[in-house]
């Protein structure tokens, strides 16, 4: 393993984490939009409360890894780029609304594509393209002017901010947050009766910890050549598409391994459950809605520096300032989009 190039090692770390996330998405029904939709319209909070399990495992695991020297959380870009509240709100709202229009986020689309849904391939490709259109393409100057990204002078995280002012370790502030997330999830009796969901929720959270710890090791071993990363599915989709077309865009990276891992995990989970089947879009209007939603997700996720997984899970696991605000904006945008689709904004 030591003889492998750093990029390949990073990709292998991403591959392992992605496989677990893909399995959690397929076997544990871990899905952002699905959680919001079933809670709002299906009178079923189990998928939403599963997020508490995932976040609890990710937050406690990440800060334990930092306390024991296995993770460098402050090296993630969630900490090194100064938080821009406007970018979190605007980008989150655009992403959330687009997620509702598309019927899935980037991670959810990968999971569904792994199960044979060709409509989701369209979402993945369009999302990845518009992420790069916004990151470094025609929309990049406008994004930079409206939402500038400035290097931070101090870690941009709640636990580390409190640690600097009290002298207590960041774990002292992260542990209660993680335990509160677990308590909120397990307070829901129907979830307590679903050990499979709980188990896959813990697995998904630990997959985030694995990615942070693995890339932290490479970051130190390569003197910063490899960045500290966790799961995210906006710009990484674009990087993966470019890599598979040209083998460029930085070569093989953590992002490439992560995306490939989710596809492998989702395919494996689908095959295990006997649910793999090819599906295609038969309604042009539906396809148009999905394409426009994917474009909005690519733009919004790039502005907000992450998607429902990147900000909602990875950034939340390091307790970045941006995470709760962006996640709330994504949820609000998704709720608005679902109401548009289901009720057409008609008064109740």
Secondary structure, DSSP 8 states (H G I E B T S, - for coil): -TTS-HHHHHHHHHHHHHHHHHHHHHHS---HHHHHHHHHHSS--HHHHHHHHHHHHHHHHHHHHHHTTS--GGGSHHHHB---HHHHHHHHHHHHHHHHHHTS-HHHHHHHHHTTBHHHHHHHHHHHHHHHHHHTSTTHHHHHHHS---B-SS--BHHHHHHHHH---HHHHHHHHHHHHHHHHHTSHHHHT-HHHHHHHHHHHHHHHHHHHHHHHHHHHTTTSS-------SHHHHHHHHHHHHS-SSSS-HHHHHHHHHHHHHHHHHHHHT----B----HHHHHHHHHHHHHHHHHHHHTTS-TTIIIIIIHHTTBHHHHHHHHHHHHHHHHHHHHHHHTT---
